[in-house]
Amino acid sequence: MSYAVDVNHLEVTFGELHAVNDVSLHVNYGEVVALLGPNGAGKTTVVETLLGFRAPRAGTVRLHGLDPVRDHHEVVVRTGALLQRGGVWAPMTPRDVLQLTASYYDAPRDTGELLACLDLERCATTPWRRLSGGEQQRTLLALALLGRPRALVLDEPTTGVDPEGRQAIRDLIDSERARGCALFLTTHELSEAERLADRLVVMHRGRVVVQGTLDELAGSPEMIIEASGAVDPIPLASLLGCDVTPDSAGRLRCGVPSSPERIALVTNYLTSVGLSLVSLRTRASLEERYLEIIAEERSDTPS
């Protein structure tokens, strides 16, 4: 199978430091994959190597089957990128820079359409230096889309973006996925990854520690309940016939899948002890699971 993004056993070093160590991942066309991890995990190094700005020490990196160093021009033509480092000459406006960059492509997207899609029409004639951080970020994303890329590589695409701008970016990512574009993004914003990604890859200290769909990362189904006050887990465990583990005084994990009968048992029990059910979920959130994964990795790493 030919992947849009194909990384195999990648190693990147800075002197004695292994910034990326034996990383393998892939992205299909029409798929969104989010790369997660704490600062220093190696996410940006993977992105920079993928785009041909760094040469790997070992392993292979391919975009559209092409080597991003050897075939750099062909990769650039087919790929849009949004990086953390970069900007626009200060006097230029979003409309100026989009129109200038569009002239480099044979069949660019309409610049007016991109200004509208990314909610940039109100600031289209504002100089770069006077744009907000979110407006600058959305302008850079518009630039990444100009050439109708078959793949988008986005490093922290929603950083500094207000709620309206985030929604515009979400809508755009959905539309790009629908037209068959491959999207590979890094983010610290786990709620965005949970909302947008088809698959997730978690890195820690240069290595991939887990990857899969949200359901695969979330683990076995369970009932996560939050009550209006402190709950004794022992009688609740007896009632449900499963392990009940408190995360805090009022939030507990029950080791069974949710069902109407079990929800009724929980609700009736809480009522009997003078409490009410505040919320119920059927799996851990991505943030909860991510923090567990990173904590496990840190505890297993020799100091």
C-alpha positions as CSV (number, residue, x, y, z in Angstrom):
1,M,0.0,0.0,0.0
2,S,1.3,3.5,-0.9
3,Y,1.0,6.0,2.0
4,A,1.0,9.8,1.7
5,V,3.4,9.9,4.6
6,D,5.6,6.9,5.3
7,V,8.2,7.0,8.1
8,N,10.2,3.9,8.9
9,H,12.7,3.4,11.7
10,L,13.7,7.1,11.6
11,E,16.6,8.3,13.7
12,V,17.7,12.0,13.9
13,T,20.6,13.1,16.1
14,F,22.0,16.4,17.3
15,G,25.6,15.5,18.4
16,E,25.2,12.9,21.1
17,L,21.5,13.5,21.5
18,H,19.0,11.1,19.9
19,A,16.2,13.6,19.2
20,V,14.3,10.9,17.2
21,N,14.9,7.2,17.8
22,D,13.5,4.4,15.7
23,V,10.2,6.2,14.9
24,S,7.8,4.6,12.4
25,L,4.4,5.9,11.4
26,H,2.2,6.5,8.3
27,V,-0.7,8.6,7.1
28,N,-3.1,7.6,4.4
29,Y,-4.7,9.9,1.9
30,G,-8.0,11.1,3.3
31,E,-6.8,10.6,6.9
32,V,-5.9,12.9,9.8
33,V,-3.1,11.7,12.1
34,A,-2.2,13.8,15.2
35,L,1.3,13.5,16.7
36,L,1.3,14.1,20.4
37,G,3.9,14.4,23.1
38,P,5.4,16.7,25.7
39,N,7.9,19.4,24.9
40,G,11.2,17.8,23.8
41,A,9.5,14.6,22.6
42,G,10.8,15.0,19.1
43,K,7.6,16.0,17.3
44,T,8.9,19.1,15.5
45,T,12.1,17.2,14.5
46,V,10.0,14.6,12.8
47,V,8.1,17.3,10.9
48,E,11.2,19.1,9.9
49,T,12.8,15.8,8.7
50,L,9.6,14.9,6.9
51,L,9.7,18.2,4.9
52,G,13.4,17.7,4.0
53,F,14.9,20.4,6.3
54,R,16.9,17.8,8.2
55,A,18.6,14.6,7.0
56,P,17.9,11.4,8.9
57,R,20.8,9.6,10.6
58,A,19.1,6.3,9.8
59,G,15.8,5.1,8.5
60,T,13.6,6.4,5.7
61,V,11.1,9.2,5.2
62,R,8.8,9.4,2.2
63,L,6.1,11.9,1.2
64,H,4.0,10.7,-1.8
65,G,6.7,8.0,-2.2
66,L,9.4,10.7,-2.7
67,D,12.5,11.4,-0.7
68,P,12.0,14.9,0.8
69,V,15.8,15.7,0.5
70,R,16.5,14.2,-2.9
71,D,13.2,15.1,-4.4
72,H,12.6,18.3,-2.5
73,H,11.0,20.4,-5.3
74,E,8.5,17.7,-6.1
75,V,7.6,17.3,-2.4
76,V,7.2,21.0,-2.0
77,V,4.8,21.2,-5.0
78,R,2.6,18.5,-3.6
79,T,2.7,19.3,0.1
80,G,1.4,22.3,2.2
81,A,3.2,23.0,5.4
82,L,2.6,25.2,8.5
83,L,5.5,25.4,10.8
84,Q,6.0,27.0,14.2
85,R,8.9,29.1,12.9
86,G,8.2,31.4,10.0
87,G,6.4,34.6,9.1
88,V,5.7,37.2,6.5
89,W,7.5,40.5,5.6
90,A,6.0,43.0,8.1
91,P,4.4,45.5,5.7
92,M,2.6,42.8,3.7
93,T,-1.1,42.1,4.2
94,P,-2.8,38.7,4.0
95,R,-4.2,39.5,0.6
96,D,-0.8,40.7,-0.6
97,V,1.1,37.6,0.4
98,L,-1.6,35.2,-0.8
99,Q,-1.7,36.9,-4.2
100,L,2.1,37.0,-4.5
101,T,2.5,33.3,-3.5
102,A,-0.4,32.3,-5.8
103,S,1.7,33.6,-8.8
104,Y,4.2,30.8,-8.1
105,Y,1.6,28.0,-8.8
106,D,0.2,26.8,-12.1
107,A,-3.3,26.3,-10.7
108,P,-3.6,27.9,-7.3
109,R,-6.7,28.1,-5.2
110,D,-8.7,31.3,-5.4
111,T,-7.2,33.7,-2.8
112,G,-10.6,35.3,-2.1
113,E,-12.0,31.8,-1.3
114,L,-9.2,31.1,1.2
115,L,-9.6,34.5,2.9
116,A,-13.3,33.7,3.4
117,C,-12.7,30.1,4.5
118,L,-10.3,31.1,7.2
119,D,-12.2,34.2,8.3
120,L,-9.5,36.6,7.1
121,E,-11.7,39.0,5.1
122,R,-11.9,41.6,7.9
123,C,-8.1,41.8,8.1
124,A,-7.2,41.1,4.5
125,T,-5.7,44.6,4.1
126,T,-4.0,44.8,7.5
127,P,-0.2,44.8,7.6
128,W,1.3,41.6,9.1
129,R,2.8,43.4,12.1
130,R,-0.6,44.5,13.2
131,L,-2.4,41.2,12.9
132,S,-3.2,39.2,16.0
133,G,-1.3,35.9,16.6
134,G,-4.4,34.0,15.5
135,E,-4.8,36.0,12.3
136,Q,-1.1,35.4,11.4
137,Q,-1.6,31.7,12.1
138,R,-4.6,31.5,9.8
139,T,-2.8,33.4,7.1
140,L,0.1,30.9,7.2
141,L,-2.4,28.1,6.9
142,A,-4.0,29.8,3.9
143,L,-0.5,29.9,2.3
144,A,-0.2,26.2,3.0
145,L,-3.4,25.5,1.1
146,L,-2.7,27.7,-2.0
147,G,-1.2,25.0,-4.2
148,R,-4.0,22.4,-3.7
149,P,-1.7,20.1,-1.8
150,R,-2.2,16.3,-1.6
151,A,-0.8,16.4,1.9
152,L,-0.7,19.0,4.7
153,V,1.8,19.0,7.5
154,L,0.7,21.3,10.3
155,D,2.8,22.0,13.3
156,E,0.5,23.3,16.1
157,P,-2.1,24.7,13.7
158,T,-4.5,26.2,16.4
159,T,-1.8,27.9,18.6
160,G,-3.0,31.4,19.6
161,V,-6.2,31.1,17.6
162,D,-9.5,32.3,19.0
163,P,-12.6,30.1,19.2
164,E,-14.0,31.4,15.8
165,G,-10.7,30.9,14.1
166,R,-10.4,27.4,15.6
167,Q,-13.8,26.5,14.2
168,A,-12.7,27.8,10.8
169,I,-9.6,25.6,10.9
170,R,-11.6,22.5,12.0
171,D,-14.0,23.0,9.1
172,L,-11.1,23.4,6.7
173,I,-9.4,20.2,8.0
174,D,-12.6,18.3,7.6
175,S,-13.0,19.6,4.0
176,E,-9.4,18.7,3.1
177,R,-9.8,15.2,4.5
178,A,-13.0,14.8,2.5
179,R,-11.3,15.7,-0.8
180,G,-8.6,13.0,-0.1
181,C,-5.8,15.1,1.3
182,A,-3.6,13.5,4.0
183,L,-3.2,15.6,7.1
184,F,-0.4,15.1,9.6
185,L,-0.5,17.5,12.6
186,T,1.2,18.0,15.9
187,T,-0.5,19.6,18.8
188,H,-0.5,20.1,22.6
189,E,-4.2,20.8,22.5
190,L,-5.6,17.3,23.3
191,S,-9.3,18.4,22.9
192,E,-8.5,19.4,19.3
193,A,-6.7,16.1,18.6
194,E,-9.7,14.2,20.0
195,R,-12.1,16.2,17.9
196,L,-10.1,16.1,14.6
197,A,-7.9,13.0,14.3
198,D,-8.6,9.6,12.9
199,R,-5.5,8.2,14.5
200,L,-3.1,9.3,17.2
201,V,0.6,8.8,17.7
202,V,2.2,9.6,21.1
203,M,5.9,10.3,21.4
204,H,8.1,10.6,24.5
205,R,11.8,11.2,24.5
206,G,12.2,10.6,20.8
207,R,10.3,7.4,20.6
208,V,6.7,6.4,19.7
209,V,5.2,4.9,22.8
210,V,1.7,4.2,21.5
211,Q,-0.4,4.8,18.4
212,G,-3.9,3.9,17.2
213,T,-7.4,5.2,17.1
214,L,-9.0,7.0,20.0
215,D,-11.0,3.9,20.9
216,E,-7.8,1.8,20.9
217,L,-5.9,4.2,23.1
218,A,-8.9,4.6,25.5
219,G,-8.7,0.9,26.5
220,S,-11.6,-1.2,27.7
221,P,-15.1,0.3,28.1
222,E,-15.8,1.5,31.6
223,M,-18.3,3.7,33.4
224,I,-16.7,6.9,34.7
225,I,-19.1,8.6,37.0
226,E,-18.9,12.0,38.8
227,A,-21.2,12.5,41.8
228,S,-22.2,15.6,43.7
229,G,-20.1,14.6,46.7
230,A,-17.7,11.9,48.1
231,V,-18.7,8.3,47.3
232,D,-17.7,5.2,49.1
233,P,-16.5,2.8,46.3
234,I,-17.0,-0.4,48.3
235,P,-20.8,-0.7,48.3
236,L,-20.9,0.6,44.7
237,A,-18.5,-2.1,43.7
238,S,-20.7,-4.8,45.4
239,L,-23.8,-3.4,43.7
240,L,-22.2,-3.4,40.2
241,G,-20.2,-6.6,40.7
242,C,-16.9,-5.0,39.4
243,D,-13.9,-3.1,40.6
244,V,-14.6,0.6,41.4
245,T,-11.6,2.9,41.6
246,P,-11.8,6.4,42.9
247,D,-9.9,9.1,40.8
248,S,-11.1,11.6,43.5
249,A,-13.7,11.8,46.2
250,G,-16.5,12.3,43.8
251,R,-15.3,10.7,40.6
252,L,-15.0,6.9,40.2
253,R,-14.1,4.4,37.5
254,C,-16.3,1.4,37.3
255,G,-14.8,-1.6,35.4
256,V,-17.9,-2.5,33.4
257,P,-19.4,-1.2,30.2
258,S,-22.3,1.3,30.6
259,S,-25.9,0.0,30.2
260,P,-29.3,1.4,31.1
261,E,-29.6,-1.1,34.0
262,R,-26.2,-0.1,35.5
263,I,-26.9,3.6,35.1
264,A,-30.2,3.1,37.0
265,L,-28.3,1.2,39.8
266,V,-25.8,4.0,40.1
267,T,-28.4,6.7,40.1
268,N,-30.6,4.9,42.7
269,Y,-27.6,4.2,44.9
270,L,-26.4,7.8,44.8
271,T,-29.9,9.0,45.6
272,S,-30.1,6.7,48.6
273,V,-26.9,8.3,50.1
274,G,-28.1,11.8,49.4
275,L,-26.1,12.5,46.3
276,S,-26.8,13.0,42.6
277,L,-25.1,11.9,39.3
278,V,-23.3,14.9,37.8
279,S,-21.9,13.2,34.7
280,L,-21.3,9.8,33.2
281,R,-18.8,8.8,30.5
282,T,-18.2,5.5,28.8
283,R,-14.4,5.9,28.3
284,A,-11.5,7.9,29.4
285,S,-10.9,11.3,27.7
286,L,-7.9,11.6,25.5
287,E,-6.4,14.0,28.1
288,E,-6.8,11.4,30.9
289,R,-5.4,8.6,28.8
290,Y,-2.5,10.7,27.5
291,L,-1.5,11.8,31.0
292,E,-1.6,8.1,32.1
293,I,0.6,7.1,29.1
294,I,3.2,9.8,29.8
295,A,3.2,9.1,33.5
296,E,3.9,5.4,32.8
297,E,6.7,6.2,30.5
298,R,8.3,8.6,32.9
299,S,8.1,6.1,35.7
300,D,9.7,3.4,33.5
301,T,12.6,5.7,32.4
302,P,15.7,5.4,34.5
303,S,16.7,8.6,36.3
